[in-house]
Each structure stands twice: as C-alpha cells, then as structure tokens.
Amino acid sequence: MQKLALMLLTVPGLLQETSNNMMSRRNNDIAPLLIVIPIAVIIAFGFVAAWFWYCQQRGAWPAFDMPSWQSGGTWKLYCAR
C-alpha cells in the first residue's frame, strides 16, 4: 500500500517535469526554424530569379511542363520563345 501511495504522490511531479521538458524543447526548436525557413525561401527565390535572368538573356521566357497525373513523367524547366 505504501508503494502505491508513493507512486500516486510522485506521478504528478513526474508529469509536470515531463511537460516542462517538452515545452522547453519546443521553445528551443523554434529558433532554427526561424533561421532555416527564411534562408530556404531566399535560396528558392534566388534560383527562380537566376532562371528568369538566364532566359531573358536569350530572348525567351521561363516555362515549365508538368506531366499528367495518368501517364506520369518528369517536370521540364526550359526557356520558351
């Protein structure tokens, strides 16, 4: 009976400690996301701008083709006139 009473007294403390650990991890994980996601967006915009500039230098416009859902295939990025 004493073991059960001891366990019932320690469970709320363990749950609170676990929740505090989870919250601190969650708060610590947000910092890299606030850095990594904007950098990824900047890099993506850079690639699109470079592709646009490349096509404009050749007198064309950037274009892409998406394969149909039924037949499959590959995405095609090219410069169209």
C-alpha positions in Angstrom: 0.0 0.0 0.0 2.9 2.4 0.7 4.3 1.8 -2.7 1.0 2.7 -4.3 0.7 5.8 -2.2 4.3 6.8 -3.0 3.7 6.2 -6.7 0.5 8.3 -6.7 2.3 11.1 -5.0 5.2 11.2 -7.4 3.3 10.8 -10.6 2.1 14.4 -10.8 5.6 15.7 -10.2 6.9 13.4 -13.0 4.2 14.5 -15.3 4.9 18.2 -14.6 8.7 17.6 -15.2 8.0 15.8 -18.5 5.7 18.6 -19.7 8.3 21.2 -18.7 10.9 19.3 -20.7 8.6 19.0 -23.7 7.8 22.7 -23.6 11.4 23.8 -23.3 12.3 21.5 -26.2 9.5 23.0 -28.3 10.7 26.6 -27.5 14.3 25.7 -28.3 13.3 24.1 -31.7 11.6 27.2 -33.0 14.9 29.2 -33.3 16.4 27.1 -36.0 13.1 27.1 -37.9 13.1 30.9 -37.8 16.5 30.8 -39.4 16.3 27.8 -41.8 13.0 28.5 -43.4 13.7 32.1 -44.4 17.1 31.1 -45.8 15.5 28.3 -47.8 12.9 30.8 -49.2 15.7 33.3 -50.1 17.6 30.5 -51.9 14.5 29.4 -53.8 13.8 32.9 -54.9 17.4 33.2 -56.0 17.1 30.1 -58.2 13.9 31.5 -59.8 15.5 34.9 -60.4 18.6 33.3 -61.9 16.4 31.1 -64.2 14.4 34.2 -65.3 17.6 36.2 -65.9 19.1 33.3 -67.9 16.0 33.0 -70.2 15.8 36.8 -70.6 19.4 36.9 -71.8 18.4 34.5 -74.6 15.3 36.4 -75.5 12.9 33.9 -74.0 10.7 33.4 -71.0 10.9 30.8 -68.3 8.5 27.9 -68.7 7.8 24.5 -67.2 5.7 21.5 -68.1 4.0 19.3 -65.5 3.4 15.7 -66.5 -0.2 14.4 -66.5 -1.4 12.5 -63.4 -2.4 9.5 -65.5 0.8 8.9 -67.5 3.4 10.2 -65.2 6.7 11.6 -66.4 9.1 14.3 -65.4 8.9 18.0 -64.8 10.5 20.1 -67.5 12.0 23.5 -66.9 13.1 25.4 -70.0 13.1 28.7 -71.8 10.2 29.2 -74.2 10.1 31.8 -77.0 
